Amino acid sequence: KGSLMLTYGLISTQSTILKPEKVQIVKVSENYFRRKLNVLEIKIRQAISDEKKDSKSLIEIPGCNTAERDEILKLLFRELPQKGEMMLPNFRRLIFSIFLIIVLPLTAFFMLGKFVSPEVLEYQNGAWIYTLLMATLLFFGFRNYRLFVADKHIIKQSGAWDVDQEIIQIDKIQAITTSQLFWHKSLNIGSLTMHTAGGNITFHLGQFDKINEYVNRWLYEIETSNSNWM
């Protein structure tokens, strides 16, 4: 009757009734092998008024296939969310990640081997393997990092190996925060955070004038919406 009942447990069986009105964020996770096996994972964040019951706000549905995923999403959102207009991150996000995760550790490793303990350099093959692995993960993570904006839904995609898609309804956003470092103003890049009763979704280093355009549109839609999701 318009709700989703989850039953789980081995010795002690528990049942949870999930109402679509309380759903805030839905995360769908997949990777290469999961796609081949048609096995996905869904995590649902709902609104909980009692902070002591925060652990109960997260509901996991492991091992569902694509058909079951679509049926669950249709039930929760009353339609199948589609990817709308795509926003890409600035390439400086990738450069900063490379500097922080690869350049700094490698510099510290070789400085340690040169000035403190030369025997550390015997393991430099491991350092190069680390560099190759991290560079691959950072590249695919940057390539998968996207924000899709449709008329009613926003989908944030992220992840290198496990690709996550976080879905929220625009009319369930409680607050919006935009931020921009002073040296990013001339580059027209900034960050966006959408606050909901089930958590926050942040998109870093997007085109800032486009972000402000979206924010103005979303605020208008939220203020003129008559939805009662609580």
C-alpha positions in Angstrom: 0.0 0.0 0.0 2.6 2.5 -1.1 5.2 1.4 1.6 8.2 -0.8 1.6 8.5 -3.5 4.3 12.0 -4.9 5.0 12.4 -8.2 7.0 15.9 -9.3 8.1 17.7 -11.3 10.7 18.8 -14.8 11.4 17.8 -15.8 14.9 15.8 -12.7 15.8 13.8 -11.5 12.8 13.1 -7.8 12.6 10.7 -5.9 10.3 10.9 -2.3 9.2 8.2 -0.4 7.3 9.7 2.4 5.1 7.4 5.2 3.9 8.5 7.0 0.7 7.7 10.3 2.3 10.5 9.9 4.9 13.1 8.9 2.4 15.8 11.5 2.0 18.8 10.0 0.2 19.0 6.8 -1.8 22.5 5.5 -2.7 22.9 2.8 -5.4 26.4 1.1 -5.5 27.9 -1.1 -8.2 31.2 -2.1 -9.7 32.4 -4.1 -12.7 31.9 -7.5 -11.2 28.5 -6.5 -9.6 27.3 -5.4 -13.0 28.4 -8.7 -14.6 26.6 -10.7 -11.8 23.6 -8.3 -11.8 24.0 -7.7 -8.0 23.6 -4.2 -6.7 23.4 -2.6 -3.2 21.0 0.1 -2.1 21.3 2.3 1.0 18.4 4.4 2.0 18.6 7.4 4.4 15.4 8.4 6.0 14.4 11.3 8.2 14.5 10.4 12.0 13.4 12.9 14.5 15.2 11.3 17.4 19.0 11.8 17.2 19.6 8.7 19.4 18.1 6.6 16.7 20.4 7.8 14.0 21.6 4.3 13.3 18.1 3.3 12.3 18.0 6.1 9.7 20.2 4.0 7.4 18.6 1.0 5.7 20.6 -1.3 3.5 19.3 -3.6 0.8 22.1 -5.8 -0.4 22.0 -8.2 -3.4 19.2 -6.8 -5.5 19.2 -7.0 -9.3 18.6 -4.1 -11.7 14.9 -4.9 -12.1 14.4 -4.9 -8.3 16.4 -1.7 -8.1 14.1 0.0 -10.6 11.0 -1.2 -8.8 12.3 0.1 -5.4 13.2 3.5 -6.9 9.8 3.8 -8.6 8.2 3.1 -5.2 10.3 5.5 -3.3 10.3 8.4 -5.9 7.0 7.5 -7.7 9.0 7.4 -10.9 12.4 6.2 -12.1 14.9 9.0 -11.6 16.7 9.9 -14.8 20.1 11.6 -15.3 19.5 15.1 -16.4 21.9 17.9 -17.3 25.5 16.9 -16.3 27.9 19.1 -14.4 31.6 18.2 -14.5 34.3 19.0 -11.9 37.2 21.2 -12.8 40.4 19.4 -13.7 42.1 21.1 -10.7 40.3 18.6 -8.5 42.3 15.8 -10.1 45.6 17.8 -9.8 45.0 18.6 -6.1 44.2 14.9 -5.4 47.4 13.8 -7.2 49.5 16.3 -5.3 48.0 15.3 -1.9 47.9 11.5 -2.4 50.9 10.9 -4.7 53.4 13.8 -4.7 53.5 14.5 -1.0 54.0 10.8 0.1 56.6 10.2 -2.6 58.5 13.4 -1.6 58.5 12.3 2.0 59.6 8.8 1.1 62.6 9.9 -1.0 63.6 12.7 1.5 63.5 10.1 4.3 65.7 7.8 2.2 68.2 10.5 1.2 68.7 12.3 4.5 67.5 9.9 7.3 67.6 6.3 6.4 69.1 5.3 3.0 68.0 1.6 3.4 64.4 2.8 2.9 65.2 3.3 -0.8 65.5 -0.4 -1.2 61.7 -0.4 -1.2 61.3 2.1 -4.0 59.7 -0.5 -6.3 56.8 -0.6 -3.8 56.6 3.2 -4.0 56.3 3.1 -7.8 53.6 0.4 -7.5 51.8 2.6 -5.0 52.1 5.6 -7.5 50.7 3.6 -10.4 47.8 2.2 -8.3 46.8 5.6 -6.8 47.1 7.3 -10.2 44.7 4.8 -11.7 42.2 5.1 -8.8 42.4 8.9 -8.9 41.9 9.0 -12.7 38.8 6.8 -12.6 37.5 8.6 -9.5 37.7 11.9 -11.4 36.2 10.4 -14.5 33.2 9.1 -12.5 32.7 12.3 -10.5 29.5 13.9 -11.9 26.4 15.8 -10.9 23.2 15.2 -12.8 20.4 17.6 -12.5 16.8 16.8 -13.6 13.5 18.5 -13.1 12.7 16.7 -9.8 15.9 14.8 -8.8 19.6 15.4 -8.3 22.0 12.5 -8.8 25.6 12.7 -7.6 27.9 10.0 -9.0 31.3 9.3 -7.5 33.8 6.5 -6.8 36.7 4.8 -8.6 36.0 1.1 -8.2 32.7 1.1 -6.5 30.6 3.7 -8.3 27.9 5.3 -6.1 24.9 7.2 -7.3 23.2 9.3 -4.5 19.7 10.4 -5.4 17.7 13.1 -3.7 14.4 14.9 -4.5 14.8 18.7 -4.9 11.7 19.4 -2.8 13.3 17.5 0.2 16.3 19.8 0.4 16.3 21.7 3.7 19.2 24.1 3.0 21.9 24.8 0.4 25.4 26.0 1.0 27.8 27.3 -1.7 31.4 28.1 -1.1 34.3 29.5 -3.1 37.9 30.1 -2.1 39.2 33.6 -3.1 41.7 32.2 -5.6 38.9 30.3 -7.3 36.9 33.4 -8.1 38.8 34.2 -11.2 38.5 30.6 -12.3 34.8 30.5 -11.7 34.8 27.3 -9.7 33.3 26.5 -6.3 31.5 23.9 -4.2 27.9 23.0 -3.5 26.4 21.3 -0.4 22.8 20.2 -0.2 21.5 19.6 3.3 18.7 17.1 4.0 17.2 15.5 7.1 19.1 12.3 6.2 22.5 13.8 5.5 24.4 16.1 3.1 25.5 15.7 -0.5 28.5 17.8 -1.6 29.9 18.5 -5.1 33.3 20.1 -5.2 34.9 22.4 -7.8 32.1 22.8 -10.3 31.3 25.7 -12.5 30.3 28.3 -10.0 27.9 30.5 -12.1 26.1 27.3 -13.1 25.9 26.2 -9.5 24.3 29.5 -8.5 21.9 29.2 -11.4 20.8 25.8 -10.1 20.6 27.1 -6.5 18.3 29.9 -7.4 16.0 27.5 -9.3 16.0 25.0 -6.5 15.2 27.5 -3.9 12.3 28.8 -5.9 11.0 25.3 -6.4 11.4 24.5 -2.7 9.6 27.6 -1.5 6.7 27.1 -3.9 6.4 23.4 -3.2 3.4 22.1 -1.2 5.0 18.7 -0.5 4.8 17.4 3.1 7.6 14.8 3.4 7.6 14.6 7.2 
